[in-house]
Amino acid sequence: MLSTKTIGDKITEARKKSSISQAGLAELLFISPQAVGKWERGESMPDIITLNRLAEILQVDLNYFSEGFQSASSPGEKSAESIQSPAGKQKQEKKLNWNMSKGSWADADFSGLKNLNEKFSSSHMKNCKFIGSDLSGLQLSDNHVMSCDFSQSDLSNSRLKSSHMTQNQFRECLWNGTEFSGSYISGCDFTGTDFSEAVFKSGGIEKSTLDQAHWKHTTFQGMYLADLVFEGMIEDCCFELCAFKRVTFQNAVLTNTFFKNKSLKQVKFINCQADRMTYEFLKNGKADLSGVELVNM
């Protein structure tokens, strides 16, 4: 890799050839114009992930930033060789296949990134930002995720196994179709999150905010649920062999929802409505039905 000053000169050259201002480049990278200025003056250097993104934006090969790189074309243009030669074309279009699994990440900002999928498998994360990112299909196994912000991100159809998630922000996220297996969630904010068709099994959720969350075809199986408040529409859901502790259903409408538990005495219902089937499940579990109105739906 070249020196910090030389890399800065290369960024400046490629940016100007592409007719992009420092402010414009900063906006595309979700960073400040001051950071771009420091790169170009040789005061600091982007990491490999940012270099990969720079190469895409400035239409240069990633090797452009490497020692001894020579190109027959200017930055922002395709060379005649790459057009005429299949081998050259293959090299021109090759992208870095980066993977951040089995690592530890702190205070990093990945906001707005797309197609992260399996990139963070078995990684530990703390104080990281993924705001507005596409993490659909994410695979997490044995992860510790603490104090991170995933607000407004797409995490649908993901798989979380034996992971611990503490004090994270998941406001207005998509978790639909996601499977949580053997994972423990504590102190997280799920305000406005969509949990449709999500499956939670053999794990726990406690002391987390569920305001305005969406519950439809959601399954809880063998879960420990503590210090939680469910509200709104709860439709075609299942609570099977769960352990409840200080769980409240408040201002909720429960329809076609299945409870299979020996006791629901630790569950409190406030100003709720339930259809006939759900009501009978609650009664069979010896729930206090004083806060539940039986309605025809």
Secondary structure, DSSP 8 states (H G I E B T S, - for coil): ---HHHHHHHHHHHHHHTT--HHHHHHHHTS-HHHHHHHHTTS----HHHHHHHHHHHT--GGGGSTT---SS-TTS--HHHHH-HHHHHHHH-------TT-EEES-B-TT----TTTTTT-EEES-B-TT-B-TT-EEES-EEES-B-TT-B-TT-EEES-EEES-B-TT-B-TT-EEES-EEES-B-TT-B-TT-EEESSEEES-B-TT-BEES-EEES-EEEEEEEEEEEES-EEES-EEEEEEEEEEEEES-EEE-S--TTEEEESEEE-HHHHHHHHHTT--GGGEEE---
